């Protein structure tokens, strides 16, 4: 399980965008997001770097 700190998520639409971004490369990925903590938890076969890049490319910067 991978947990990432993601900035800019404010609503369900943001969560959907992050989910679609990850599932575009790993359709079986499970994505959970918490708007209050700005945390995205992933169960995916993608590398942490690839998942982070996909989320960032969708417009939601991943913080280190």
MITORDREN-535092 format. One line per field, with one value per residue (C-alpha): z, y, x. Coordinates in pm, 1 decimal. Last residue first. Example, Ala and Ser with C-alpha at 12.3 -4.5 7.8 and 13.67 -1.06 7.14 Angstrom:
<atoms>
pz	714.0 780.0
py	-106.0 -450.0
px	1367.0 1230.0
</atoms>
This chain:
<atoms>
pz	-56.0 -194.3 -491.1 -708.5 -822.0 -1183.0 -1356.1 -1442.6 -1068.3 -1014.0 -1302.1 -1182.8 -826.3 -951.2 -1169.7 -886.8 -635.8 -885.4 -1031.8 -920.6 -722.0 -383.9 -332.3 -42.1 -126.7 151.6 152.5 528.2 512.4 151.2 226.6 -88.1 -153.5 -476.0 -558.7 -872.9 -1107.0 -1413.2 -1364.3 -1619.4 -1670.6 -1319.8 -1165.6 -1358.4 -1322.8 -943.3 -924.2 -1140.0 -934.1 -611.3 -759.5 -862.5 -509.0 -378.2 -270.0 -378.6 -436.2 -265.8 -254.0 30.1 -87.5 79.6 -97.6 0.0
py	1493.8 1658.8 1520.7 1799.7 1759.0 1868.7 1533.0 1531.1 1537.0 1232.0 1043.8 1141.7 1025.8 689.3 647.7 734.4 509.2 224.2 99.3 -233.6 -48.2 -28.4 344.5 582.1 951.0 1204.6 1567.1 1532.4 1664.9 1558.0 1192.9 989.8 618.8 455.5 86.1 0.9 -264.6 -36.0 34.1 291.8 487.3 373.9 617.9 920.3 814.7 796.1 1137.2 1289.8 1120.4 1253.0 1602.7 1568.9 1461.7 1793.5 2006.5 1826.7 2080.6 1909.3 1538.5 1359.6 1001.5 666.3 343.0 0.0
px	750.5 438.3 246.0 109.8 -252.3 -298.8 -353.6 18.1 93.5 -127.9 36.5 384.8 316.9 187.9 496.1 736.6 560.3 591.0 264.5 116.9 -144.2 -315.2 -315.7 -377.0 -417.5 -370.8 -485.8 -557.4 -914.1 -967.3 -895.0 -843.9 -876.7 -758.9 -772.0 -578.5 -720.7 -715.8 -342.3 -220.5 -543.0 -641.4 -394.1 -521.3 -885.1 -851.6 -683.4 -958.1 -1230.3 -1078.2 -1072.2 -1436.7 -1521.6 -1394.4 -1097.6 -780.8 -503.5 -212.5 -130.9 49.4 99.4 33.4 127.0 0.0
</atoms>
